[in-house]
Amino acid sequence: MRASTIRQILRYVAEMPEIISFGGGMPDPSCFPREEIRAIVNELVQEQARKALQYGTTVGCIELREELLKFMNSMGFKLEGVGNIMVTSGSQQALDLLARVLIDPGDLVVVENPTYLAATLAFRLFQPRFVGIPIDHDGMIIEALEEELRRLEAEGRRVKFVYTVPTCQNPTGVSMSMDRRKWLLELANQYDFLVVEDDPYSHVLFKPVEFKRLKAMDDEGRVIYMGTFSKIICPGLRVGWVAAESTIVDKMVIAKQSVDLCTSPLTQLIAAEMLRRGLLLQHIPNIIKVYKTKCEAMLESLEENFPEGCRWSTPVGGLFIFAYLPEKVDTEKMLQKALERKVAYVPGRPFYVDDSGGNTMRLNYSYPTLEQIREGIARLGEVVKEELR
């Protein structure tokens, strides 16, 4: 087991509230639909307490799974029924359950490089061998993936699955182009592997980007889709879900039985009512507006305050900007200096499976206020300039 760099930084920041934190992936609390949730909870406790406050089924409440089926099919999915859906305690649990079911020691798992840190933490427990594929402004470079697959096949080795955050990728905020999405699925067929699509951010898209979710393009049952309400309702619900072939869902349900028995029925029913009443679709545009403004403020502040030789991603959505500093800078060592200036970020190296990226950092813009973004980036810019002197 390895400690999460992000969680360690968040714990440090929690003890020093004066620090401006760009560290976690926390949503803006002002975006939480508090009144809607309050009304739903009051109604549930008054009218459905026997169900909402009791243990639930491991696979998830039927009310939520039925609403999720409608929600996903409205986005172009081709799911046969609720047997293709299970509910998890956040999408992080889905990653853990998937690893328990699919990964044997030594299995080859392909990820973007950089990729979501907590996914690799979940996978590492089961001792896979990671294959990192570089990304650019159009997401995972599928040409590089194909070259790697060809090389592995010549050695008699086969990839178990490709893990990707194709839309508003974490940590960079870029999205995979449609051509590359099609190419990825073609390679999955040719080389016979599964594709794990982690999709926390596609509803927080604030630039016009043509895209389809990989699962909506899946005609062979190869894509395992993971969704979450953490970014579009609130993370405190701890409700995520998996959509996949029923044989895979059934195995993940068995794995979940020994982990937590069931996800909270109360929070599942809150999510189901948010969907059933149309409140979620009404709420999402507000989130997009807030995060678009904050992202633009951070990009402007980076341009104004970071020295020459630095560059950064331009997100199409999501919660993060990924910055690349001159190679002489070690952002892990620099973090202590930043904390002394009362500003925090996540060093980029833990997002890479090959231990590269020592000069990179992930910056979150969703949680801090606009004033904190401007002040925090100004402080961080000074730290970087000092590091380069």
HUGIDA-V857720 format. One record per backbone hydrogen bond with DSSP energy under -0.5 kcal/mol. NH is the residue of the N-H (numbers start at 1). CO is the residue of the C=O. If there is no record, write none. Layout:
{{NH,CO} {NH,CO}}
//
This chain:
{{5,3} {8,4} {9,5} {10,6} {11,7} {12,8} {13,9} {14,10} {15,11} {15,12} {16,12} {16,13} {19,16} {20,342} {21,19} {22,20} {22,344} {29,27} {31,28} {32,29} {34,32} {37,33} {38,34} {39,35} {40,36} {41,37} {42,38} {43,39} {44,40} {45,41} {46,42} {47,43} {48,44} {51,48} {52,48} {53,49} {54,51} {60,57} {65,61} {66,62} {67,63} {68,64} {69,65} {70,66} {71,67} {72,68} {73,69} {74,70} {75,72} {76,73} {77,72} {84,81} {85,82} {86,242} {87,59} {88,240} {90,88} {93,89} {93,90} {94,90} {95,91} {96,92} {97,93} {98,94} {99,95} {100,96} {101,97} {102,98} {103,99} {104,102} {106,127} {107,104} {108,158} {109,107} {109,129} {110,161} {111,131} {112,163} {113,133} {114,351} {115,351} {119,116} {120,116} {121,117} {122,118} {123,119} {124,120} {125,121} {126,123} {127,124} {129,107} {130,128} {131,109} {132,130} {133,111} {135,113} {136,139} {139,136} {141,134} {142,140} {144,141} {145,141} {146,142} {147,143} {148,144} {149,145} {150,146} {151,147} {152,148} {153,149} {154,150} {155,151} {156,153} {157,152} {160,108} {161,108} {162,194} {163,110} {163,161} {164,196} {166,164} {168,166} {169,174} {171,169} {173,169} {175,137} {176,166} {177,138} {181,177} {182,178} {183,179} {184,180} {185,181} {186,182} {187,183} {188,184} {189,185} {190,186} {191,187} {192,188} {193,188} {194,160} {195,222} {196,162} {197,195} {197,224} {198,164} {198,196} {199,197} {199,226} {204,201} {206,204} {206,316} {207,316} {209,207} {211,209} {216,213} {217,213} {217,214} {218,215} {219,217} {224,195} {225,223} {225,243} {226,197} {227,241} {229,239} {233,229} {234,229} {237,234} {238,235} {240,88} {241,227} {242,86} {243,225} {244,84} {248,245} {249,245} {250,246} {251,247} {252,248} {253,249} {254,250} {255,251} {256,252} {257,253} {258,254} {258,255} {259,256} {260,256} {261,256} {262,260} {266,52} {268,264} {269,265} {270,266} {271,267} {272,268} {273,269} {274,270} {275,271} {276,272} {277,273} {278,275} {279,274} {280,274} {282,278} {283,279} {284,280} {285,281} {286,283} {287,283} {288,284} {289,285} {290,286} {291,287} {292,288} {293,289} {294,290} {295,291} {296,292} {297,293} {298,294} {299,295} {300,296} {301,297} {302,298} {303,299} {304,300} {305,301} {306,302} {310,307} {311,324} {313,322} {315,313} {316,173} {317,173} {318,204} {321,363} {322,172} {323,321} {323,361} {324,311} {325,323} {325,359} {329,326} {331,329} {331,358} {334,330} {335,331} {336,333} {337,333} {338,334} {339,335} {340,336} {341,337} {341,338} {342,339} {343,338} {344,20} {346,362} {347,345} {348,360} {351,348} {352,349} {355,352} {360,357} {361,323} {362,346} {363,321} {364,22} {365,319} {366,319} {373,369} {374,370} {375,371} {376,372} {377,373} {378,374} {379,375} {380,376} {381,377} {382,378} {383,379} {384,380} {385,381} {386,382} {387,383} {388,384} {389,385} {389,386}}
//
